[in-house]
Amino acid sequence: MKKSAKIYIYSVILIGASIGCYSIYAYFTSWGSNWVAELTDFLVLLVLCSITRAFPVYIRQNQSMDVSFISIFAAVLIKGPLAAVTIAIFSTPLEISSGETKNSPKKHIFNTPPIKTCFNTSNFILSIYLPGLAYQFFGGVPGDLTLPDVLLPAFIFIVLTLFVNTTLLTYLFRVQDSVKFGRTLIKTYLMLLPNVAAVAPIGFFLALILNLPGGQYFAFLFLAPLMLARYAFKLYLDSKNQYYKMIQVLTAAIEAKDKYTEGHSRRVEMYAEQIARAMHFSENRIEVVKVAALLHDVGKIGIADTILKKPSKLTNEERIDIEKHPAIGLHILEDIDLPYNTKEIILHHHERYDGMGYPSNSGPEKTPLESYILGVADAFDAMTSDRPYRNGMKKEIAINIIREESGKQFHPDVAKAFLDLMKTAEETRESAEVVV
């Protein structure tokens, strides 16, 4: 770990620990003679926070959405930021969360590096305390959930909580891995904001329930359908991951026919995803591109090995045969339920921008833009990989070919996005060499 990263981490931990100690002291000493009711409320909120922290929703491998914001937001609304910070601290050692897969070991503080636990807890503290002060500054009163008075301070708390949390993490990536701070911060913030905005109303309703007489009991009843919804969403994600793994297995079976194309589909997927992101595609559209990239050569199962592995130039008849692989792929996949437009993208991934491609000789008016993305990704990997009849080109030569063929073989917008990516990657590599 870099020295600058260590200094930053320990600074955040020191600040977080100081605020945490102050919050615990100030909150517990504020109970006074009403300590029995306050203790009951504290224990209920602590249990609720511990339960929600123990069941994160895994969006993809090593990336999860923590729904404990529901209970923390409720604590801020009815008890204030000092109580919320205290609950966050006390729930940390009680957190025992399941892994991203069934076979993954459970995660807790005893198998997590102490520095990681301390940094994450300090980040949690700062992400509650500072926005909590803003909540009170803009008129938020703990326990007063009167509408519409509570809306503005609650909105400010939600926005600032995510901002502080994202900023602290992004700056760590900046000092440790030299990522671009501004771009990464904005991208991460906008990606997570819908998730936080979606669970915030649940936190508000939980606070309303806790404010009712006997609300502590109703809160657990309220939490039950939420956990059921979380379980249903987890089943959906598990099935989606399984579906994606099956596609990868099918891809591996395709590539097993020819050692020269091993890893080709996965690399095409990687390049295609990068291009799609550079062209600001939505996440759903990027998912379609990735699936199409993995399956773009599935039709080669129906092509004879003598053609696929031929060490010399193909005859006209052999070229006609190999140009059938997109149509064969469409036939193989016709009974499989794939994301919207995936099959059409696969069918047309060898079309050219000038209308001279195959199988339809169609131009940009009839060819999906995603097919052109696959075309660039496929061509670049094919040019830079070894084949039976030639060695792979240097990347610089392949990049120049794509530049020269922009507007001819390749869609100009796709080619530009790809060339910009290659330029950025080269600049990053040169910067790293200078640092070293």
Contacts in CASP RR format, 6 or more apart in sequence:
PFRMAT RR
TARGET T0000
AUTHOR 0000-0000-0000
METHOD contacts of the structure
MODEL  1
MKKSAKIYIYSVILIGASIGCYSIYAYFTSWGSNWVAELTDFLVLLVLCS
ITRAFPVYIRQNQSMDVSFISIFAAVLIKGPLAAVTIAIFSTPLEISSGE
TKNSPKKHIFNTPPIKTCFNTSNFILSIYLPGLAYQFFGGVPGDLTLPDV
LLPAFIFIVLTLFVNTTLLTYLFRVQDSVKFGRTLIKTYLMLLPNVAAVA
PIGFFLALILNLPGGQYFAFLFLAPLMLARYAFKLYLDSKNQYYKMIQVL
TAAIEAKDKYTEGHSRRVEMYAEQIARAMHFSENRIEVVKVAALLHDVGK
IGIADTILKKPSKLTNEERIDIEKHPAIGLHILEDIDLPYNTKEIILHHH
ERYDGMGYPSNSGPEKTPLESYILGVADAFDAMTSDRPYRNGMKKEIAIN
IIREESGKQFHPDVAKAFLDLMKTAEETRESAEVVV
1 176 0 8 1.000
2 175 0 8 1.000
2 176 0 8 1.000
4 175 0 8 1.000
5 172 0 8 1.000
5 175 0 8 1.000
5 176 0 8 1.000
8 171 0 8 1.000
8 172 0 8 1.000
8 175 0 8 1.000
9 115 0 8 1.000
9 119 0 8 1.000
9 172 0 8 1.000
12 119 0 8 1.000
12 122 0 8 1.000
12 123 0 8 1.000
12 126 0 8 1.000
12 168 0 8 1.000
13 115 0 8 1.000
13 118 0 8 1.000
13 119 0 8 1.000
13 122 0 8 1.000
15 122 0 8 1.000
15 126 0 8 1.000
16 121 0 8 1.000
16 122 0 8 1.000
16 125 0 8 1.000
16 126 0 8 1.000
17 118 0 8 1.000
17 122 0 8 1.000
19 85 0 8 1.000
19 125 0 8 1.000
19 126 0 8 1.000
19 129 0 8 1.000
20 85 0 8 1.000
20 86 0 8 1.000
20 89 0 8 1.000
20 125 0 8 1.000
20 129 0 8 1.000
23 81 0 8 1.000
23 82 0 8 1.000
23 85 0 8 1.000
23 86 0 8 1.000
23 89 0 8 1.000
23 125 0 8 1.000
23 129 0 8 1.000
24 85 0 8 1.000
24 86 0 8 1.000
24 89 0 8 1.000
26 82 0 8 1.000
27 79 0 8 1.000
27 82 0 8 1.000
27 83 0 8 1.000
27 85 0 8 1.000
27 86 0 8 1.000
28 86 0 8 1.000
30 82 0 8 1.000
31 38 0 8 1.000
31 39 0 8 1.000
32 38 0 8 1.000
40 216 0 8 1.000
41 78 0 8 1.000
41 79 0 8 1.000
41 210 0 8 1.000
41 216 0 8 1.000
42 83 0 8 1.000
42 86 0 8 1.000
42 87 0 8 1.000
44 210 0 8 1.000
44 216 0 8 1.000
44 219 0 8 1.000
45 71 0 8 1.000
45 74 0 8 1.000
45 75 0 8 1.000
45 79 0 8 1.000
45 83 0 8 1.000
45 87 0 8 1.000
45 210 0 8 1.000
46 87 0 8 1.000
46 90 0 8 1.000
46 91 0 8 1.000
46 94 0 8 1.000
48 70 0 8 1.000
48 71 0 8 1.000
48 74 0 8 1.000
48 206 0 8 1.000
48 219 0 8 1.000
48 220 0 8 1.000
48 223 0 8 1.000
49 68 0 8 1.000
49 71 0 8 1.000
49 72 0 8 1.000
49 75 0 8 1.000
49 87 0 8 1.000
49 88 0 8 1.000
49 91 0 8 1.000
50 91 0 8 1.000
50 94 0 8 1.000
50 95 0 8 1.000
51 223 0 8 1.000
51 227 0 8 1.000
52 66 0 8 1.000
52 67 0 8 1.000
52 68 0 8 1.000
52 70 0 8 1.000
52 71 0 8 1.000
52 223 0 8 1.000
53 66 0 8 1.000
53 68 0 8 1.000
53 91 0 8 1.000
53 94 0 8 1.000
53 95 0 8 1.000
53 97 0 8 1.000
54 95 0 8 1.000
54 96 0 8 1.000
54 97 0 8 1.000
54 98 0 8 1.000
55 67 0 8 1.000
55 97 0 8 1.000
55 98 0 8 1.000
55 227 0 8 1.000
55 230 0 8 1.000
56 64 0 8 1.000
56 65 0 8 1.000
56 66 0 8 1.000
56 67 0 8 1.000
56 97 0 8 1.000
57 64 0 8 1.000
57 65 0 8 1.000
57 67 0 8 1.000
57 230 0 8 1.000
57 233 0 8 1.000
57 234 0 8 1.000
57 237 0 8 1.000
58 64 0 8 1.000
58 65 0 8 1.000
58 99 0 8 1.000
58 100 0 8 1.000
58 234 0 8 1.000
58 237 0 8 1.000
59 65 0 8 1.000
59 237 0 8 1.000
60 241 0 8 1.000
61 100 0 8 1.000
62 100 0 8 1.000
64 100 0 8 1.000
65 195 0 8 1.000
67 199 0 8 1.000
67 226 0 8 1.000
67 230 0 8 1.000
68 88 0 8 1.000
68 91 0 8 1.000
69 161 0 8 1.000
69 196 0 8 1.000
69 199 0 8 1.000
69 200 0 8 1.000
69 203 0 8 1.000
70 199 0 8 1.000
70 202 0 8 1.000
70 203 0 8 1.000
70 206 0 8 1.000
70 226 0 8 1.000
71 87 0 8 1.000
71 203 0 8 1.000
71 206 0 8 1.000
72 84 0 8 1.000
72 87 0 8 1.000
72 88 0 8 1.000
72 128 0 8 1.000
73 154 0 8 1.000
73 157 0 8 1.000
73 158 0 8 1.000
73 199 0 8 1.000
73 200 0 8 1.000
73 203 0 8 1.000
73 204 0 8 1.000
73 206 0 8 1.000
73 207 0 8 1.000
74 203 0 8 1.000
74 204 0 8 1.000
74 206 0 8 1.000
74 207 0 8 1.000
74 210 0 8 1.000
75 83 0 8 1.000
75 84 0 8 1.000
75 87 0 8 1.000
76 83 0 8 1.000
76 84 0 8 1.000
76 128 0 8 1.000
76 132 0 8 1.000
76 135 0 8 1.000
76 142 0 8 1.000
76 157 0 8 1.000
77 142 0 8 1.000
77 143 0 8 1.000
77 145 0 8 1.000
77 150 0 8 1.000
77 154 0 8 1.000
77 203 0 8 1.000
77 204 0 8 1.000
77 207 0 8 1.000
78 142 0 8 1.000
78 143 0 8 1.000
78 145 0 8 1.000
78 207 0 8 1.000
78 210 0 8 1.000
78 211 0 8 1.000
79 142 0 8 1.000
79 143 0 8 1.000
80 132 0 8 1.000
80 135 0 8 1.000
80 136 0 8 1.000
80 142 0 8 1.000
81 128 0 8 1.000
81 129 0 8 1.000
81 131 0 8 1.000
81 132 0 8 1.000
81 133 0 8 1.000
81 135 0 8 1.000
81 136 0 8 1.000
82 129 0 8 1.000
83 142 0 8 1.000
84 128 0 8 1.000
84 132 0 8 1.000
85 125 0 8 1.000
85 128 0 8 1.000
85 129 0 8 1.000
88 121 0 8 1.000
88 124 0 8 1.000
88 125 0 8 1.000
88 128 0 8 1.000
89 121 0 8 1.000
89 125 0 8 1.000
92 109 0 8 1.000
92 117 0 8 1.000
92 121 0 8 1.000
92 124 0 8 1.000
93 109 0 8 1.000
95 107 0 8 1.000
95 108 0 8 1.000
95 109 0 8 1.000
96 106 0 8 1.000
96 107 0 8 1.000
96 108 0 8 1.000
97 106 0 8 1.000
97 107 0 8 1.000
97 108 0 8 1.000
98 104 0 8 1.000
98 106 0 8 1.000
98 107 0 8 1.000
99 105 0 8 1.000
99 106 0 8 1.000
99 107 0 8 1.000
105 111 0 8 1.000
109 117 0 8 1.000
119 172 0 8 1.000
123 165 0 8 1.000
123 168 0 8 1.000
123 169 0 8 1.000
124 165 0 8 1.000
126 164 0 8 1.000
126 168 0 8 1.000
127 161 0 8 1.000
127 162 0 8 1.000
127 164 0 8 1.000
127 165 0 8 1.000
127 168 0 8 1.000
128 161 0 8 1.000
130 160 0 8 1.000
130 164 0 8 1.000
131 156 0 8 1.000
131 157 0 8 1.000
131 158 0 8 1.000
131 159 0 8 1.000
131 160 0 8 1.000
131 161 0 8 1.000
131 164 0 8 1.000
132 157 0 8 1.000
132 160 0 8 1.000
134 153 0 8 1.000
134 156 0 8 1.000
134 157 0 8 1.000
134 160 0 8 1.000
135 153 0 8 1.000
135 154 0 8 1.000
135 156 0 8 1.000
135 157 0 8 1.000
136 142 0 8 1.000
136 153 0 8 1.000
138 152 0 8 1.000
138 153 0 8 1.000
138 156 0 8 1.000
139 149 0 8 1.000
139 152 0 8 1.000
139 153 0 8 1.000
140 149 0 8 1.000
140 150 0 8 1.000
140 153 0 8 1.000
140 154 0 8 1.000
143 207 0 8 1.000
143 211 0 8 1.000
144 150 0 8 1.000
145 204 0 8 1.000
145 207 0 8 1.000
145 208 0 8 1.000
145 211 0 8 1.000
154 200 0 8 1.000
154 204 0 8 1.000
158 196 0 8 1.000
158 197 0 8 1.000
158 200 0 8 1.000
161 196 0 8 1.000
162 189 0 8 1.000
162 192 0 8 1.000
162 193 0 8 1.000
162 196 0 8 1.000
163 189 0 8 1.000
166 185 0 8 1.000
166 188 0 8 1.000
166 189 0 8 1.000
166 192 0 8 1.000
167 185 0 8 1.000
169 188 0 8 1.000
170 179 0 8 1.000
170 181 0 8 1.000
170 182 0 8 1.000
170 184 0 8 1.000
170 185 0 8 1.000
170 188 0 8 1.000
171 181 0 8 1.000
173 179 0 8 1.000
173 184 0 8 1.000
174 180 0 8 1.000
174 181 0 8 1.000
174 184 0 8 1.000
178 431 0 8 1.000
178 432 0 8 1.000
178 435 0 8 1.000
202 226 0 8 1.000
205 222 0 8 1.000
206 219 0 8 1.000
206 222 0 8 1.000
206 223 0 8 1.000
209 215 0 8 1.000
209 218 0 8 1.000
209 219 0 8 1.000
209 222 0 8 1.000
210 216 0 8 1.000
210 219 0 8 1.000
212 218 0 8 1.000
244 291 0 8 1.000
247 291 0 8 1.000
247 294 0 8 1.000
247 295 0 8 1.000
248 266 0 8 1.000
248 294 0 8 1.000
250 294 0 8 1.000
250 295 0 8 1.000
250 298 0 8 1.000
251 265 0 8 1.000
251 266 0 8 1.000
251 294 0 8 1.000
251 295 0 8 1.000
251 298 0 8 1.000
253 301 0 8 1.000
254 261 0 8 1.000
254 265 0 8 1.000
254 297 0 8 1.000
254 298 0 8 1.000
254 299 0 8 1.000
254 300 0 8 1.000
254 301 0 8 1.000
255 261 0 8 1.000
255 262 0 8 1.000
255 263 0 8 1.000
255 264 0 8 1.000
255 265 0 8 1.000
256 262 0 8 1.000
257 300 0 8 1.000
257 301 0 8 1.000
257 305 0 8 1.000
257 308 0 8 1.000
258 305 0 8 1.000
258 308 0 8 1.000
258 309 0 8 1.000
260 309 0 8 1.000
260 385 0 8 1.000
260 386 0 8 1.000
260 387 0 8 1.000
260 388 0 8 1.000
261 297 0 8 1.000
261 385 0 8 1.000
264 297 0 8 1.000
264 381 0 8 1.000
264 382 0 8 1.000
264 385 0 8 1.000
265 293 0 8 1.000
265 294 0 8 1.000
265 295 0 8 1.000
265 296 0 8 1.000
265 297 0 8 1.000
266 294 0 8 1.000
267 377 0 8 1.000
267 381 0 8 1.000
268 293 0 8 1.000
268 294 0 8 1.000
268 296 0 8 1.000
268 374 0 8 1.000
268 377 0 8 1.000
268 378 0 8 1.000
268 381 0 8 1.000
269 290 0 8 1.000
269 293 0 8 1.000
269 294 0 8 1.000
269 377 0 8 1.000
271 376 0 8 1.000
271 377 0 8 1.000
271 380 0 8 1.000
271 381 0 8 1.000
271 418 0 8 1.000
272 289 0 8 1.000
272 290 0 8 1.000
272 292 0 8 1.000
272 293 0 8 1.000
272 373 0 8 1.000
272 374 0 8 1.000
272 377 0 8 1.000
273 286 0 8 1.000
273 289 0 8 1.000
273 290 0 8 1.000
273 293 0 8 1.000
274 421 0 8 1.000
275 373 0 8 1.000
275 376 0 8 1.000
275 377 0 8 1.000
275 414 0 8 1.000
275 417 0 8 1.000
275 418 0 8 1.000
275 421 0 8 1.000
276 285 0 8 1.000
276 286 0 8 1.000
276 289 0 8 1.000
276 370 0 8 1.000
276 373 0 8 1.000
277 286 0 8 1.000
278 417 0 8 1.000
278 418 0 8 1.000
278 420 0 8 1.000
278 421 0 8 1.000
279 373 0 8 1.000
279 413 0 8 1.000
279 414 0 8 1.000
279 417 0 8 1.000
281 289 0 8 1.000
284 339 0 8 1.000
285 370 0 8 1.000
287 339 0 8 1.000
288 339 0 8 1.000
288 340 0 8 1.000
288 341 0 8 1.000
288 342 0 8 1.000
288 345 0 8 1.000
288 370 0 8 1.000
289 345 0 8 1.000
289 370 0 8 1.000
289 373 0 8 1.000
289 374 0 8 1.000
291 338 0 8 1.000
291 339 0 8 1.000
291 342 0 8 1.000
292 342 0 8 1.000
292 345 0 8 1.000
292 346 0 8 1.000
292 349 0 8 1.000
292 370 0 8 1.000
292 374 0 8 1.000
293 374 0 8 1.000
293 377 0 8 1.000
295 329 0 8 1.000
295 333 0 8 1.000
295 338 0 8 1.000
295 342 0 8 1.000
295 346 0 8 1.000
296 345 0 8 1.000
296 346 0 8 1.000
296 349 0 8 1.000
296 374 0 8 1.000
296 378 0 8 1.000
297 325 0 8 1.000
298 329 0 8 1.000
298 332 0 8 1.000
298 333 0 8 1.000
298 346 0 8 1.000
299 325 0 8 1.000
299 326 0 8 1.000
299 328 0 8 1.000
299 329 0 8 1.000
299 332 0 8 1.000
300 308 0 8 1.000
300 322 0 8 1.000
300 325 0 8 1.000
300 328 0 8 1.000
301 328 0 8 1.000
301 329 0 8 1.000
301 332 0 8 1.000
302 325 0 8 1.000
302 328 0 8 1.000
303 321 0 8 1.000
303 322 0 8 1.000
303 324 0 8 1.000
303 325 0 8 1.000
303 328 0 8 1.000
304 321 0 8 1.000
307 314 0 8 1.000
307 318 0 8 1.000
307 321 0 8 1.000
307 322 0 8 1.000
308 322 0 8 1.000
309 388 0 8 1.000
310 318 0 8 1.000
310 388 0 8 1.000
310 389 0 8 1.000
311 388 0 8 1.000
311 389 0 8 1.000
312 389 0 8 1.000
313 389 0 8 1.000
314 322 0 8 1.000
323 350 0 8 1.000
323 358 0 8 1.000
323 359 0 8 1.000
324 359 0 8 1.000
326 346 0 8 1.000
326 347 0 8 1.000
326 348 0 8 1.000
326 349 0 8 1.000
326 350 0 8 1.000
326 358 0 8 1.000
326 359 0 8 1.000
327 347 0 8 1.000
327 359 0 8 1.000
329 346 0 8 1.000
329 347 0 8 1.000
330 343 0 8 1.000
330 346 0 8 1.000
330 347 0 8 1.000
333 342 0 8 1.000
333 343 0 8 1.000
333 346 0 8 1.000
334 343 0 8 1.000
341 368 0 8 1.000
341 370 0 8 1.000
344 368 0 8 1.000
344 371 0 8 1.000
345 368 0 8 1.000
345 370 0 8 1.000
345 371 0 8 1.000
345 374 0 8 1.000
346 374 0 8 1.000
347 359 0 8 1.000
347 371 0 8 1.000
348 359 0 8 1.000
348 360 0 8 1.000
348 362 0 8 1.000
348 367 0 8 1.000
348 368 0 8 1.000
348 371 0 8 1.000
349 371 0 8 1.000
349 374 0 8 1.000
349 375 0 8 1.000
349 378 0 8 1.000
350 357 0 8 1.000
350 358 0 8 1.000
350 359 0 8 1.000
350 375 0 8 1.000
351 357 0 8 1.000
351 358 0 8 1.000
351 360 0 8 1.000
351 361 0 8 1.000
351 362 0 8 1.000
351 363 0 8 1.000
351 367 0 8 1.000
351 371 0 8 1.000
351 372 0 8 1.000
352 363 0 8 1.000
352 408 0 8 1.000
352 409 0 8 1.000
352 410 0 8 1.000
353 363 0 8 1.000
353 364 0 8 1.000
353 372 0 8 1.000
353 407 0 8 1.000
353 408 0 8 1.000
353 409 0 8 1.000
353 410 0 8 1.000
353 411 0 8 1.000
353 412 0 8 1.000
354 363 0 8 1.000
354 407 0 8 1.000
354 408 0 8 1.000
354 409 0 8 1.000
355 361 0 8 1.000
355 362 0 8 1.000
355 363 0 8 1.000
356 409 0 8 1.000
360 366 0 8 1.000
360 367 0 8 1.000
364 372 0 8 1.000
364 411 0 8 1.000
369 411 0 8 1.000
369 413 0 8 1.000
369 414 0 8 1.000
372 410 0 8 1.000
372 411 0 8 1.000
372 414 0 8 1.000
373 414 0 8 1.000
375 410 0 8 1.000
375 414 0 8 1.000
376 402 0 8 1.000
376 410 0 8 1.000
376 411 0 8 1.000
376 414 0 8 1.000
376 415 0 8 1.000
376 418 0 8 1.000
377 418 0 8 1.000
379 398 0 8 1.000
379 402 0 8 1.000
379 409 0 8 1.000
379 410 0 8 1.000
380 398 0 8 1.000
380 399 0 8 1.000
380 402 0 8 1.000
380 418 0 8 1.000
383 392 0 8 1.000
383 393 0 8 1.000
383 397 0 8 1.000
383 398 0 8 1.000
383 401 0 8 1.000
384 392 0 8 1.000
384 393 0 8 1.000
384 394 0 8 1.000
384 395 0 8 1.000
384 398 0 8 1.000
385 392 0 8 1.000
386 392 0 8 1.000
393 401 0 8 1.000
395 422 0 8 1.000
399 419 0 8 1.000
399 422 0 8 1.000
402 410 0 8 1.000
402 415 0 8 1.000
402 418 0 8 1.000
402 419 0 8 1.000
403 415 0 8 1.000
403 419 0 8 1.000
405 415 0 8 1.000
406 412 0 8 1.000
406 415 0 8 1.000
406 416 0 8 1.000
406 419 0 8 1.000
407 415 0 8 1.000
END
